[in-house]
Amino acid sequence: MSLTWPWALAALLAFPLLLGYRWWLRRRRRRETVRVSSVTLIRAALPGRSLWRRRIPIWLFAAGLVVLAGGAARPQASVPVPSNSASILLAIDVSASMCSTDVPPNRLTAAQEAARTFVKELDDGTRIGLVTFSAIAGLLVEPTTDKDVLLAAIDDIKTSRGTAIGQAILTSVDAISEFNPDVPPTGVEVPPPTGDRDEYEPDTIVVLTDGRNTQGVDPVTAAGEAAARKLRVYTIGFGSTQPAPSVCTREQISGDAAFRGDGMGGPFGGFGGRGRYMQADEGTLTEVADLTGGEYFKAEDADALTEVLLDLPDSITLQREDVEVTAWFALAGALLVLAGLGLAQWWQRAVVPPVAVGDPAPEPPVVAEAAAPGRPDPPDHTVWKRG
C-alpha cells in the first residue's frame, strides 16, 4: 500500500478536533445548568437512551471521517492485473539428446506438439517469440502475435550438438530489449536486482531443456543478467531418467549432425550421448528460476509437458501494478458516516412514545421555573377572590 498524497493525512486531525469540540460543548452546558424545583418531572419528561446507543453513532461517524481522510491521500494497492503488453520468449532445447525415445515418439516431437498447443491456446494479444539452442542460440521468430508464423517455425525445428542454456537466456533478453525500451540489452551495465518481486517487466522467458549446460555462458550467470533487468525466467526440465535409444527423422536432423543406422520412420537415428547429459540439470534450472522470480517445473512425459505449458499463462501474463483505491475508501467512509447519522436519528425517534390517531395530544410536562435572582419564590397556593 502506498500513498500518492501522503500530506493529505493531515485531515485525520479532524477526528481529535471534533472530540475536543464535543467535550467543550458538554462542559459549557454544565456551566449553564439552571436549578429547577423538581428534577423528577424533567427526567420523566425526557426519555433516556442507554450508554451504548449514545456512543455507537458517534464512533461510526468518527471512523467514517478517518477512512475518508485516508482516501484523501489517494492510496494505491499493488494488485495482480492482466498485462496486454506481455510477451513470452519460448526457448526450446534442440540438442542431440532431444532425439531420445524415452518420451515417445521422441522428446523433440513431444516438445513440438506441446509448443504448438501452447501457441494455439494463448490469447491473441500475447506476443510470442521463439528461440532454439544447441551449441549456440538463435532467435527464430521475433515476438509476434502471428500464430501461423510461430507454428511453421516450430514445425521446422532441427536438432544439433551441444547445449547452451545460458546463451539461450541472453539471446531471449536481447530479443526482448528490441521492443521494450525498459530492458537494456546484454553487455550494458545495469544495477544488481533489488529483490523487489512486485516490479517485474511484463515480458517473460520460458526455457525448455532436457539436459545440462555444456557450452557458453553459465546459466546462473545469464539468469543474473535477466534478474537485473527484472525479467522472470521459468524453466522446464523435460524427459525421464530411463535410458532409451536416440532416434530422429531426417527432417529433425540438421546438416552438421552425425548420424548412423536407421531411425524412426526411416533413414536416420542413433545420436550418441548417454548418461548425465541426457538428463535435466534440475539443480541449475531451479536456481535460475529462483534467482529471477520464476519457477521450475519437471515434465517427464508429453502430457506433463503440455500441462505445464498450458498452466504457465496464468502466472506469466499477470503483473503487479499500483492501482488507486481511493474510490473504495470514499465508499467505505461514506457508508460509516451515513450509518452513524442514521442510527442516531433512528434511536432518537425510538425513545419518543408514539401517539395514536384521534387521541388527545399529551399535555406538556409541568416544570417549575427557577426563581430569578432578587425575586421571591411564587406562592404555592391559589387565592380565591369573592364576588
N, C-alpha and C positions, 0 to 999 in steps of 0.2 A: 504494500500500500504506500503510495506517495501522494504529495500534495502539490498542486500547481500554484496556489496562492497561500502559502503557509501563514502569511501575516494576517489573513482573514480570521485566523483562530482567535484574534483579539475580541471577536464577537462573543466568545464564551464568557466574557466579563459581564454580559447582560444577566446571567444567572445569579451571581452573588449580589449584583446591584439590585435586582428585583427582591431578593431575600432581605437585603438591608432596608429597602423601601417598605416592605411589608412589616418588618419589625418596628420601623419608625411610626407607621400608621397605628399599629396596635398600642404603642407607648403613648402616642398622642391621644388616643381615645380614652385611655385610662386617666389621663390628666383632666379630661373634660367630663368625667363622670359626675352626674348630679345625684345628690342624695334624695331619695324618694321615701314616702311614708310607708309604702308596702312593696317590698321586693317580691313577695309571694305572688301577688297579682301579675307582675311583669313576667315572671318565669312561667306562670300558667298561660299567659297570652302568647308567648314566643316559644313554639315547639323547638326543641333542640335536635341536633344531629350528633351521631356518635363520632368519636375521635377519628376513626379510620375513614369515615365518609368526608370529613373535612380535609384530610391530608392527601388522599389519593388523587383528586383532581389537581391539586397544587403540584404534586410530584410528576404527574403525567405532563402537565403543561411545561414544567421546568425541563423534563427530559426532552420534550419536543423542541424547546429552544436550543438545547445543547446539540441535538442532531442537526438542526437547521444551521447552526453556527459551523459545525463540521462540514456541512455541504457547501457553505460559502467559500471554504478553502479549496474547492474543486478537487476532491480526492480521486485518485486513479488506482485501479486494481490491475495487477498483472494476471491476465487470463489467457488460456489457450484458444486461439481462433484459427479458422482455416486461412491458409495463405494462397492467394490467387497467383502470386509470382513465384511459387515454389518450382524448383527444377530438381531432377534426380539424375545423377550420373551413375549409370549401371556399368560397373567394371567386371568383366567376365574373364576368368582364367581359361586360356586356350593352350595350356602346356600339354605335353605328350601324355601326361597321366590322365587327362580327361578322356582318353580312349579306354580306360578301364571299364570292364563289363560287370563290375560288382553292382552297378545300378543299370539294369537292362534298358535298352539295348547297349548303351554305354553312357558314361557320365555326360559327355558333351551333348548327345541327343536329348537326354533328360533335361539338361540345363537350358538348351534351346527352347524346348517345349514350355518349360516353366517361365522363361523370359517372354515368350510370345503371349502367354496367358496374362502375365504381369502387365505388359504394354496394353493389351486389349481392355483390361479391367480398370485401368486408371482413368480418372476424369479427363475429359477432352482438353481442359485448360492447363493441365500439368505438362510441363516440358520435360522431355527425357533425352538424355544423351547416352551414347554407347561407347565404352572403352573396352578394348581387349588387350590382354597382356600375356606374354610368354617370356622370352628373354628380354624383350623390350615392350613398351606400352604405347599404344596408338589410339587416337580418337577417331573412331569410325563414323560416328554421327554426332554433330553438334546438337546441343539441347534444342529440341523441336517438338511441336505438337502434331507433326505429320506421322501418324502411326504406320502408314504404308511404307514410308522410307525406313522406319525402325525395323519393321517386320522383315523387310527384304534384307537389311543388313544382318539381322540375327540368323537368317537362313544361310547366309554366305560365310559364316564364321568357319575358320580353319585352324587346325592345331599346329603347334610348332614346339621347339625345345626351349626349356628354361622357364623360370617363374620369377617375375619381378613385381612383387606385390607393392613394395614401396614406390616404385616408379609409376605404377598404376594410380596410386593415390595422388602423387604430384601431378600427373597428367590430368586427372579429374579436376584438381584445384585450378590449374591453368585454364581448363575449358570453362569453368565457372567464372573466372576473372574476366573472360572475354565479354560477358554481357552483364555482369554485376560489378559496378564500379566500386562497391564497398569491399570487394575481395581483391587484395593485391595479388599479382602473380607470384609464382615461386621465384626465389632469387632476390626478392625485395625484403629488406629488413622490416619486421613488424614486432611490436611488443609481445612478450610472452602472454599466454592466456591468463585471464584474471580468475578463472574458476566460477564465474557467474553463469549459471546454467539457464538463465532466463533471457539471454541476449544472443541467441544463435541466428545466423543468416537463414533465410528460407530455403537455401539450396542444400542438398544432401548427397553424400556419396555412399553407394552400396557396392561392397566388394564381395564377389562370389569366387571362392577358390577351393581347390581340393588338395592343396599341398602346402609347402613352406617356401619361404623366400630363398632363392638360390643365386640371384644376381642383382646388381644395382643397389639402390638406397635401402637401408634398413627400414622395415615397415613402421617401427616405433618412431624413428626419426621423421619419416614422412607424416605420420599422424600428428607429431608436434607442430609441423607446418600447417596442417589443416586446423588444428585446435587454435593456433594463434590467429587464424582468420575466421574463427567462430563457425567452422563447418563441421557438422557431425558426420562420422563415418560408421556405418553399420556393416558388420562383417558376417559372412555366412560360410561355415565350414561344411563342405559337401563331400559325400562319399562315406563308405563304410570302412571298417578296419580289416575286412576279409580280403585276402589275396585273390586276384582274378586276372584273367588274360586281358591284354590291351588290344582292342580291335576297333579300327575306324574304317569308314568307307573312303573311296577315292576322293569324294567331294569334301571330306572333312580333313584332309591332309594337305598341308602347304608344300610347295616345291622344295623347301630346304629340309624337310623331314626325312629321316631314314626309315625304310620300311622293308619288311620281308614277309614272306608267307602269304597266306590267303586270309582275308578278313571277312568281316560281316558283310554279307551281300556281295561278295566278290573279291576284288583283287588285292586289297592292301590290309595290313594289320601287323601286329607284333611289335609295338614300341617296347623298348626295354625300360628299365627304371622301376624296380620293385622297392619295397621297404618303406622307410620313413618319408621319402619324397613323394609317395603316393597317398599320404595321409595328411589331413589338415593340421596345421600347427595351431592348435586351439589356444595355447598359452599366449602366443603372439597376437592372434586375432582378438582375443579377449582384451588384452592390454591396449590394442589400437582403439577398440570400441570405447573402453572406459576413459581413455585419455581425451577423446573427442566428444564425449557425451552421447555416444551411440549405444549400440547393444550388439552382443554376439549371439548368433543362432547356429545350432547344429542341425543339419539335414542329412540323414543317411540314405534317403531314397527319393524318388521323383515326387511322390505325393507330399512328403515333408517339405521339400524344396518349394513346391508350388504354394503350399500353405503359408510358409514363411514369407514369400514374396507378396502374396495377396494381403497378408496382415500388416505389412510394412506401411502402406499409405496412411493408416490410422495414426501412426506416430510421426512420420516424416513430413506430412503436409500440414501439421498443426504447429503453429508458432505462438509463443507467448508475447502478447502486446499489452501496453498500458492503455486501458480503456477507462474513460472518465465515468464515474458512477455518481455524479452529483445529483442526477435525477432521482436515484433511489434514496439518497439522503434526504432530499427535499420531500419526497413522498412519505417516508417514514416520519420525518419531523412534523409534517402537516397532520398526519393521522394521530400522532401523540397529542398535539395541541388541541385538535378538534375533540379527541376523546376526553381530555381534561375539562374543556369547556362544556362539552355535552353532559358529562357526568355531574358537574357542578350544577348546571341548570336543572337536570332531571331530579337530583336529590333535593334541590331547593323546593321544587314543586311537590315532591312526595311528602314533605313534612307539613304541608298546608292541608287541613281537613277539607274534603270535598263538601259542597253544598248542593243538596238536592233541588231540582227544579220545582218551584212552587212553594218552597219553604221560606219563611221569613228570613231576612238577612240576619246573621248573628250580630248581636249588639257588641259594640267595641268594648274592650275591657276598660274598667274604670281604674284609672291610675291617679293617685293623689298627686297634685302638683306640689312641688317643693316651695317652701316659703321663701320669698325673696328677702334678701338682706335688709334689715331695718323695718320689716312689716311683721305684725303679729300673726300668729297662726290663725287660719279661718276657723270659725266656730263649727263644732261638730254636732250642732243641733239646729232644728228648724224653728223659726219664730212665727207663730200664727197671729195674724192681725184681726181684731174684732171689727164687726160691722162692715 
